[in-house]
Amino acid sequence: MTQDLILDHRSKSYPLTAAPCRAADIGRNKWNLLADDLAYPLAVIRRSALAHNIAWMQDYAERKGVSLAPHGKTTMSPELFAQQLAGGAWGLTFATIFQLAVGVEAGARRVIIANQVVCDADLDALDLLLTRHDGLRVWFLVDSLAQLALIEDWAARRGSGRRFDVLVEIGIPGQRTGCRTREEALALAAAIARSTAAQLGGIECYEGGLATCDSAHDAREVTALVNRVLEVAQACDAQQLFCDPTVMLTAGGSAVFDLVLPLLRAQGLSRPVQGVLRSGCYITHDHGNYARFLKQVERREGLDASLRAALEVWAMVQSVPEPGLALLTCGRRDISYDLEMPIPVRHAPRGARSPDAAPSGWSISALNDQHAYLRFDPAGPAPRVGDRVALGISHPCTTFDKWRWLALVEDDGAVTGAVSTRF
């Protein structure tokens, strides 16, 4: 947890001249983001935006009558998991058993592994976690008879009477995992119901691969997927294949999460539905990809504003070698670049203690391991060596995984806390 995280010379961007300190005590140093107290690049989370996002998404889920199990792979931060759970999250979501163990350590007792579990070592580990932690319940995805056979073979070789909680995954042709047809899904669900090593808790899908940021297209395609999942759920219910008094129906990335609500609030089954939304990137949001998708969500939902970008990576201008080009102290080791280049969002000249919005013509054209190429119009505002530039991101997941810790900062730049990551 935060109070146990020790920051020292082994922590990227922590001052080598500073004494080690607990993350919970970092505020005592009276450091400020724009006083150059810490080395650049520096990944920061704006505390006010973070708190807003956690509260906003929890309120949204509650208003819509669904449960929230945020995807923990976004941050892999025990401190942020604890904040989400304290904020009212029903549970957490992960992609691997390793991630699950981190979440359990942070206090999660209801977890969805939105992925297939297939190898002996992972099944052994899941069995151990379930044995060690009273009240822990974990559901993972199954999408084939072959995978179910692996689980049953594990149970036979281990002499285990464990029945794992599983969800049948409905997939999308040409994309990643999941049953492609209704017939395939129903055959699998019936086999799970007969199994002594697994029990069927519900149905799952992931709609994010359909999203294009065209609202009409996205609504049409996601609705078609929702209807496919509902047909399978209704057929499983009619055949009494579910194991619990409630049926779990779960979906939801961070791009078009509003469009899966009809699935999560489904009516017409013989038992109540536990609808679980699994968005993850909302916690810090971003300045690019998800910001564009969110504008579509806001239009569909009639919202004036919702999530706020909380995550930035600050860098310093280290060279202006020619007109129109500056090099920043930030590269692929420090910031997301998988969906698009970082986006200059703030600029603070050397010595300034409050930033301005970055000039609209500034852009990042390329990244090296340790450098960002900032392009600008030589006839317009120009960065100078020693200036500070805040870079916004697309897809926060792949910025978090580049940092062992991230500073929490107030709106005035004061560094008042820190969170750790466990990738």
VEXVO-293280 format. One record per residue: residue in one letter; y, x, z of N, C-alpha, C, O, CB in turn. Coordinates in steps of 0.2 Angstrom, whole numbers, plus 5000, padded with zeros to 4 digits. Glycine has a CB too. Layout:
BEGIN
aYXZYXZYXZYXZYXZ...
This chain:
BEGIN
m499450045000500050005000500650045000500650105001500049955006t501250014999501850054999501950105004502150165003502450014998q501850085011502050125016501550185017501650235020501950085023d500950185013500550235013500650285007500350345007499850215013l501050265002501150314997501650364999502150355001501450274991i501350434998501750484999502050514993501650534988501350545003l502750524992503050554987503250624988503450644993503650514984d503050664983503150744984503250774977503350744972502650774989h503150844977503250874971502750864966502850884960503250954973r502250834968501650814963501850744960501450724955501050804967s502350714961502550654959503150664953503650684955502850604964k502950644947503450654942504150624943504150574945503150624935s504650664942505350654943505550654950506150634952505450584940y505150664955505350664962505650734963505350784960504750654967p506250744966506550804967506150864970505850854976507250804971l506050914967505650974970505950994976505651024980505551024965t506650994977506951014983506950964988507150984994507651034981a506750904987506650854993506050864997505550874994506750784990a506150845003505550845007505050785005505350735003505650845015p504450795006503950735005504150675009504450685015503250755006c504050615007504250555011503850495009503550495003504950535010r503750455013503350395012503750345007504450345008503150355018a503450315003503850264998504250225002504850205000503350234994a504050195008504350145012505050175015505450135017503950125017d505050245015505650275018506150305013506650335015505450335023i505950295007506350325002507150305002507550345000506150314995g507250245004507950225005508350265009508950265009507950155007r508050295014508450345019508750405016509250425019507950365025n508550415010508850475006509450455003509850505001508350505001k509650395003510250375000510350394993510950404991510850395004w509850394989509850414982510150354978510050304980509150444980n510450374972510650324968510450344961510450404959511450324968l510250294957509950304950510450344946510250394942509850244947l511150334947511650364943512050424946512550444944512150314940a511750444951512050504955511650564953511750624956512050494962d511150564948510750614946510350644952510250704952511150674943d510150604957509850634963509050644961508750684964509850584968l508850604956508150614954508150644947508550634943507750554955a507550674945507550704939507450654933507150604935506950764938y507650664927507550624921506950654917506850714917508150614917p506550614914506550534914506350504921506050534925506150514908l506550444922506450414928506250334926506750304924506950414933a505650314928505550244927505750204933505550224939504750234926v506050154932506350114937506250034936506150014931507150124938i506150004942506049924942506649904946506849924951505449904945r507049854943507649824946507349774951507049724948508149794941r507449784957507149734962507349664961506949624962507349764969s508049654960508249584959507849544954507649484954508949574958a507749584948507449544942506649544944506349484942507549594936l506349584947505649584949505549524954505149484952505449644953a505949514959505949454963506049394960505649344961506449464969h506549394955506649334951506049314947505849254947507249344947n505749364944505149344939504549324943504249274941504949404935i504449354949503849334953503949254955503449214954503749374959a504549244957504649174960504749124954504449064954505349174964w504949144948505049104943504349074940504249024939505449134937m503949124939503249114936502849074941502549024939502949174934q502949084947502549044952502748974952502348924952502549074959d503448964952503748894952503548864945503348804945504448904952y503548894940503348864933502648844934502548784932503448914928a502148884936501448864937501348804941501048754940501048914939e501748804947501648744951501948684949501648624950502048764958r502548684945502848624942502348594937502348534935503548644939k502048644933501548624928500848594931500448574927501448674923g500748604937500148584940499548634938498948604938499948514938v499648694938499148744936499148804941499648814945499148774929s498648834942498548894946498748954942498648964936497948904950l499049004946499249074943498749124945498749144951499949084944a498449164941498049224942498349284938498049294933497349214941p498849314940499249364935498749414933498349444937499849394939h498849444927498349494925498649564928499149584926498349494917g498249594932498449654935498449714931498749764933497949664941k498049714925498049774921498749794919498849854917497649764915t499249744919499949764917500249814921500449864918500349704918t500149814928500549864932500049904936500149964937500949824937m499449884937498949914942499249944948499150004950498649974938s499749904951500049924957499849884963500049824963500849924955p499549914968499349874973499949844977499949784979499049914979e500549874977501149844980501349784976501549734979501649894980l501349784970501549724966501049674966501249614966501649744959f500349694966499849634967500049604974499949534974499149674968a500149634979500249604986500849564985500849504988500349664991q501349574982501949534981501849474977502049414979502549574978q501449474972501249414968500749374973500849314972500849434962l500349394976499949354981500349324986500249264988499349394984a500749364989501249334994501649284991501849234995501649394998g501849284985502249244982501949174980502249124978502549264976g501249174981500849114980500349114975500049064973501349054978a500249164972499749174966499049154969498849174975499649244963w498649114965498049084967497549144968497049144972497749034962g497649194963497149254963497449304958498049304957496449234961l497049344956497249394951496749404945496149374946497349464955t496949434940496449444934496449514933496949554934496749404928f495849544931495849614929495349614922495049564920495549654934a495349674920494849684914494249724915493749724911495249724908t494249764921493649804923493549804930493949774934493849884921i492949824932492749824939493149874943493249864948491949844939f493349934940493749984943494449944945494649954951493950044938q494749904940495349874942495249824947495649814952495649844936l494649784947494449734952494449764959494749734964493749704951a494249824960494149864966494849874969494949864975493749924966v495349894965496049904967496349834969496649834974496449934961g496249784966496449714968496149694974496549664978496349664962v495549704975495249684981495549724987495649694993494449694981e495649784986495949824991496649804993496849804999496049904989a497049774988497649744989497649674992498149644994498049744983g497049644993497049584996496749524992496749464995497649564999a496649534986496449474982495749454984495249494985496449494974r495649384984494949364986494749314981494149284981494949324993r495149294976494949254970495149294964495749314963495249184970v494649314959494749364954494449344948493849324948494649434956i494749344942494449334935494449404932494949434931494849274931i493849424930493849474925493849454918493249424916493149524927a494349454915494449424908494149474903494449494898495149414907n493549484904493149534900492449524901492249504906493449604901q492049554897491249554898491049614903491349664902490949564891v490649594907490349654911489649664909489249614908490349634919v489449724907488849734903488349794906487749794905488949754896c488649844909488249904911488049894919488349864923488649964910d487449934920487149934927487649954932487749924937486549974927a488050004931488550034936489049984938489249974943488850094933d489249944933489749894934489449834938489749804943490149864928l488849814936488549754940488349784947488449744951487849734936d488149844947488049874954488649864958488649844964487749944954a489249884955489849894959490049824961490349814967490349924955l490049774956490249704958489749674963490049644968490149664951d489149684963488649664968488849694975488849654980487949684967l489049754975489249794981489949764984489949744990489349864980l490449754980491049724982490949654985491249634990491549714976l490549614982490449544984490049544991490149504995489949504979t489649594992489249604998489749625004489649595009488649644997r490149665002490649695007491149655009491449655015490949765005h491449605005492049575006491849495007491749465002492549585001d491849475013491749405014492349365011492949375011491749385022g492149305008492649265005492849284998493149244994493149255009l492549344995492749364989492349324983491749314984492649444988r492749304978492349264973492649294966493249304965492449194973v492249314962492349344955492049314950491449304950492249424956w492449294945492149264939492249314933492749344932492449194937f491749324929491849364923491549334917491249284917491449434924l491749354911491649324904490949344902490649404902492149344900v490649294899489949304895490049264888490349214888489349274899d489849304883489949274876489349284872489449274866490549304873s488749304874488149304870487549304874487549314880488149374866l487049274871486349284874486149354876485749364881485849244870a486349394872486149464873486449494879486149534883486449514867q487149474881487449494887487049464893486949494898488149484887l486949404892486549364898485949404899485749404905486449294896a485549424894484949454895485049524899484549534903484549464888l485549554897485649614901485749604908485549644913486249654898i486149554910486249534917485549514920485449534926486749474918e485149474917484549454920484049514921483649514925484249404915d484049564916483649624916483949664922483449694926483749664910w484549674923484849704929484549674936484349714940485549704929a484549604936484349574942483649584943483349594949484449504942a483249584938482449594939482349664941481949674945482149584932r482649714938482549784940482849804947482549844950482849834935r483349764949483649784956483249734961483349744967484349764956g482849684959482549644964483149604967483049584973482149674969s483649584963484249554966484149474965483949454960484849574963g484349434970484449364970485149344969485249284969484149334976r485549394967486249374966486349334959486049344954486649434965r486749274960486949234954487649254953488049224957486749164955f487849284948488549304947488949234944488649204940488649364942d489549234946489949174943490149204936490449254936490549164948v490049164931490349174924490649124921490649064923489649204920l491049144916491449094912491249104904491149164902492149094912v491049054901490949064894491549074890492049034891490549004891e491649124886492249144882492149114875491749124872492349214882i492749074873492749054866493249094863493849114865493048974866g493049124857493349174853493649144847493649094845492949234852i494049194843494349174837494049224832494049284832495149194838p493849194826493549234821494049284819494649274818493349184815g493649344818494049404816494449444821494649494820494549384810q494449414827494749444833494249474838493649484836495249404836r494449474844494049514849493449464851493249424848494449544854t493249474857492649444860492649374860493249344860492549474867g492149334862492049264862491649234857491549254852492749234862c491349174859490849144855491249114849491849084850490549084859r491049114843491349094837491249024836491648994832491149134831t490748994838490548924836490448884842490248904847490048924831r490548814841490348774847489648774848489448774854490548694845e489148774843488448784844488248844848487848834853488148774837e488548894846488448964850488648954857488248974862488749024846a489248924859489448924865489048874870488848894875490148894865l488748824867488348774870487648804872487448794877488348704867a487448834867486748864868486748914874486348924878486448904862l487348954874487449004879487548974886487248994891488049054878a487948914886488048884892487448854895487348854901488548824891a486948824891486348804893485948854896485548844901485948764887a485948914893485548964895485748994902485349014906485549024890i486448994903486649014909486448964915486348984920487449024909a486548904913486348854918485548854920485448844926486448784915r485148884916484448894917484348964921483848974924484048894911s484849004921484749074923484749074931485049034934485249114920t484349124933484349144940484749204942484849224948483649154943a485149224937485549284938486349264937486749314938485349344934a486449204934487149184933487249114934486749074934487349204926q487849094935487949024936488649004932489149044933488048994943l488648954929489248934925489848904928489748844931489048894919g490348934929490948904932491448874928491848834930491248964936g491448894921491948864917492048894910491548924908492648864921i492548884907492648904900493348944900493848924903492648844895e493348994896493949034895494149054888493649054884493849104899c494749064887494949084880495549134881495949124886495049034875y495749164876496349204876496749194869496449204864496249284876e497349164870497649134864498149184861498449174855498049074866g498249244864498849294862498749314855499249334852498849344867g498149324853498049354846498249304841498249334835497249374845l498349244842498549194837499349194836499549174831498349124839a499749224841500449214841500749264836500649324836500649234848t501249234833501649274828502349264829502749294825501449244821c502649234834503349214836503649174831504249164830503749284836d503149134827503449074823503149014827502549004827503149074816s503648974830503448924834502948874831502548854835504048894837a503148854825502748804822502048824821501548794822503048774815h501948884818501248914817500948924824500348904825501348984814d501248954829500948964835500748904839500148904841501449004840a501148854839500948784842500348754838499848734841501448734841r500348764831499748734828499048774829498548744830499848734820e499148834829498548874830498248874837497648874838498648954828v498748884842498448874849498248814850497748804854499048894853t498548754848498248694849497548684846497148654849498748634846a497448714841496748704838496248744842495648724843496748734831l496448804845496048834849495848794856495348794858496248904851v496448774859496348724865495848674863495448654868497048704867n495948634858495448584856494748604856494248574858495648544850r494648664853493948694853493648704860493148684861493948764849v494048734864493848744871493748684874493248674878494348784875l494148634874494048564877493348534875493048504879494648524876e493248544868492648514866492048544869491548504871492548514858v492048604870491448644873491448624880490848604883491548714872a492048614884492048604891491748524892491348514896492748604894q491948484887491748414888490948414887490648374890492048374883a490748444882489948444881489648474886489048454888489848484874c489848534889489548564895489548514901489048514905489848624897d490048474902490148434907489648374906489248354911490848404908a489548354900489148294899488348314900487948274902489148274892q488248374899487548404900487448434907486948454909487348454895q487948424911487948444918487748514919487348534923487448404922l488148564915487948634915488348674920488248734922488048664908f488948644923489348674927489048674934488748634936490048644927c489248734938488848744944489348714950489048704956488748814945d489948714949490448694955490648624955490648594949490948744955p490948594960491248534960491848524956492048474953491448514967t492148584954492748584950492548634944492148674944493348614953v492848624938492748664932493348704931493948684931492648614926m493248774930493848814929493948814921493448834917493648884932l494548804919494748814912495348864913495848854916494948744909t495248924909495748974910495949004903495549014899495549024915a496649024903496949054897497549084899497849074905496948994891g497949104894498649124895498749194895498649234900498849094901g499049224890499349294890500149284892500249234895499349324883s500549324890501249324891501649304886502349294886501449384894a501449284880501849274874501949194873502449174872501449304868v501349154873501449084872501049044877500748994876501149064865f501249064883500849034889500948964890500548924892501049064895d501548934887501648864888501148824884501048764885502348844886l500948854878500548814873499848794876499448754873500548844867v499548834881498948824883498948774889498348754892498548884886l499448744891499448694897499048634896498748614901500248674898p499048604890498548554889497848564890497448524893498648524882l497648624889496948644891496848654899496448624902496748714888l497348684902497348694909497448634913497248634919497848744911r497748584910497748514914497348464911497548404911498548494914a496748484908496348434904496148374909495948384915495748474902q496048314906495848254909495148234905495048264900496348204909g494848194909494248164905493548194907493048174904494348164898l493548244911492948274913492648234919493048204922492948354915s492048244921491748204926491948234933491848204938491048194926r492248294933492448324939493148354938493348364933491948384941p493548374944494148404943494148464939493648504939494448404950v494748484936494848544933495248594937495848574939495148534926q495048654937495448704940495748744934495448794932495048754945g496348734933496748764927497048824930497448824934497248714924v496848884926497148944929497448984923497148994918496548994931l498148994924498549034919498549114921498549124927499249004919r498449154916498349224918498849274915498749334914497649244915s499449244914499949294912500049354916499949344922500649254911g500249414913500349474917501049504916501349524921499849514915c501249514910501849554908502449514911503049554911501849564901y502449454913503049424915503349454921503949454922502849354917i502949494925503249524931503849564930504249564934502649564935t503849604925504349644923504749624917505249644915504249724923h504349584913504549564906504749624902504549674904505149514907d505149614897505349674893505949654889506249604889504749694888h506149704885506749704881506549684873507049684869507149764881g505949684871505749684864505249624863505449564862505449744862n504649644862504149594860504149534864504249474861503449624860y504049534871504049474875504649434875504649374876503749494882a505249474875505849444875505949394869506249344870506449494875r505749414863505749374857505249314858505549254856505549414851f504649324860504249264862504549214867504449154866503549294864l504849244872505149204877505649154875505749104877505349244883k506049174870506549134867506249074864506549014864506949174862q505649084861505249024858505048974864505048914863504749044854v504749004869504548964875505148924878505048864879504249014880e505748964878506248924881506548864877506648814879506848974882r506448874870506648824866506148764867506348704867506648844858r505548784867505048724867505048694874504948634874504348754866e505248724879505248704886505948674888505948644893505048754891g506448684884507148664885507448704891507748674895507048594887l507248764891507548804897508148844894508148864888507048854899d508648854899509248894897509048974898509349014894509848874901a508648984903508549054904507849054909507749004912509149094908s507549114908506949114913506849184915507149204920506349094908l506449224912506249284915506749344913507149334908505549314912r506849394917507349444916506949514915506449524918507849444922a507249554911506949624910507049664916507649674918507249654904a506549684919506549724926506449804925506649844929506149694931l506049814920505849884919506249924914506349904908505049884917e506449984916506850034912506550104913506350114918507650024913v506650144908506550214909507250254907507450244901505950244904w507550284912508150314911508050394909507550424911508550314918a508450414904508350484901509050514901509550474901508050484895m509150574900509750614899509850634892509350654889509850664904v510450634889510550664883510550744884510950774888511250644880q510050774881509950844882510250894876510350954877509250864883s510350854870510550894864510850844859510650794858510050934861v511450864856511650824850511750874845512350904843512450794852p511250894841511150954837511550934830511650984827510450964836e511650874828511950864822512250794822512050754827511450864816p512750774818513050714818512550654817512150654813513650704813g512550604822512150544821511450554824511050514824512050534814l511350614828510650624831510750654838511150704839510250664827a510450624843510450654850509750654852509350604850510950614855l509550694856508850704859508950684866509350714870508550774858l508450644868508450624875507850654879507350664875508450544876t507850654885507350684889506850634891506650624897507650714896c506550604886506050554887505550554881505850554875506350484888g504950544882504450544876503850504877503850464881504250614874r503350514873502750474873502350484880501950434882502250494868r502550534884502250544890502550494895502250484901502250614893d503050464893503450424898503550354897503750314902504150454899i503450324891503750264889503250234884502950264880504450264887s503250164883502850124878503150144871503750154870502950054880y502650144867502850154860502250114855502350124849502950224858d501850084858501250054855501449994850501149984845500750034859l501949954852502149894848502849914844502849894839502349834853e503249944847503849964844504250024848504050034854504349904843m504750054845505050104848505450084854505650024854505550144843p505650124859506050094865506750074862506950094856506150154870i507150044866507750014864508250034869508250024875507649934864p508750074867509350084871509650024874509949984870509850134867v509750014880510049954883510649974887511049924888509549914887r510650024890511250044895511450114893511050164891511050034902h512050134895512350204893512850214899513250174901512750204887a512750274902513250294908513450364906513050414907512850294915p514050374904514250444903514150484909514150464915515050444901r514150554908514050594914514650584919515250584918514150674911g514350574925514850564931514950494932515150474938515450594930a514850444928514950374929514450344934513850364933514950334922r514650304938514150274943514050204941513650164945514450284950s514250174936514050114933513950114926514450144922514650054935p513450084923513350094916513650034912513849984915512550094915d513750044906513949994901513349974897512850014896514550014897a513349924893512849914888512849964883513449984881512949844885a512349984880512250034875512550004869512549944867511550054874p512950044865513250024858512649994854512150014854513550084855s512849944851512349904847512049944841511549924839512749844844g512449994839512150034833511650084835511350114831512650064829w511550094842511050154844510350124843510250064845511250174851s509950174841509250154841508850214842509050274841509050124834i508150204844507750264844507250264838506950214836507250254851s507250314834506950314828506250344828505750334824507350354823a506150394834505450424834505450454841505950464845505450484829l504750464843504650504850504150564848503750554844504350454855n504350614852503850664853503550664860503650614863504150744851d503150714862502850704868503350704874503350664878502450764870q503950744873504450744878505150734876505650744879504450814881h505250704869505850694867505950624863505450604860506050744861a506550594864506650534860507250544855507750574857506850474865y507150524849507650534844508150474844507950424842507350544837l508750484847509250434847509750434841510050484840509650434854r509750384837510150384831510750344832510750294835509750354825f511350364829511950334830512450344824512350394821512350354837d512850304823513350304818513850364820514250354825513750244816p513950414816514450474818515150444819515550474822514350524814a515350394815515950364815516150314821516650294823516150324809g515550304825515650254831515550294837515650354838515150204830p515450254843515350284849514750334849514250324847515150234855a514850394852514350454851514150474858514550484863514650514847p513550484860513250514866513450584867513550614861512550504867r513550604873513650674874513150704878512850674882514350684877v513050774878512550804882512750794890513350794892512550884881g512250774893512350754900512450674902512350654907512950784903d512550634896512550564897511850544899511350574898512850534891r511850484902511250444904511150384900511650344898511250434911v510550374897510350314893509750284896509250314897510250334886a509850214897509250174899508850144893509250124889509450124904l508250154893507850134887507450074890507050074895507350184885g507550014886507049964887506449964883506350014879507449894885i505949924884505349934881505049864879505249814880504849964887s504549874874504049824872503449834875503149894875504049814865h503149784878502449794881502449834887502349894887501949814876p502549814893502649854899502049884901502049934904502849804905c501449854899500749894901500749964900500550004904500249854898t500949984894500950054892501550094894501550154892500750054885t501950074898502450114902502150124909502150184911503150084902f501950074912501650084919501150134919501050174924501350014921d500650134914500150184914500350254914499850304914499650164909k500950274912501250344912501550364918501750424918501750344906w501550324923501850344930501450334936501050284936502450304930r501350384940501050374946501450334951501150304956500850444949w502150334950502550294955503150274951503350304946502750334961l503450214953504050194950504550174955504350154960503950134945a505150194954505750184959505950114959506050084953506350234958l506050084964506350014965507150024966507350064971506049974971v507549994962508250004962508649934963508349884961508550044956e509149944967509649884967510049874961510049924957510049884974d510449824961510849814955511449864955511749884950511249744956d511649904961512149954961511850024960512150074960512449954967g511150024958510850084957510550124963510150174962511350134954a510650094969510350124975509550124974509250074973510550094981v509250184976508550184976508250164983508350204988508250254974t507950104983507750084990507050074991506850054997508150014991g506650094986505950084987505550114981505850144977505750004988a504850104982504450134976503750094976503550064982504350204977v503450094971502850064970502350114967502550164963502750004966s501750114968501250164965500850124960500850064960500750194971t500450164956500050134951499350174952499350224954500250144944r498850134950498150164951497750154944497250114944497750124956f497950184939497650184932497050234932496750244928498150204927
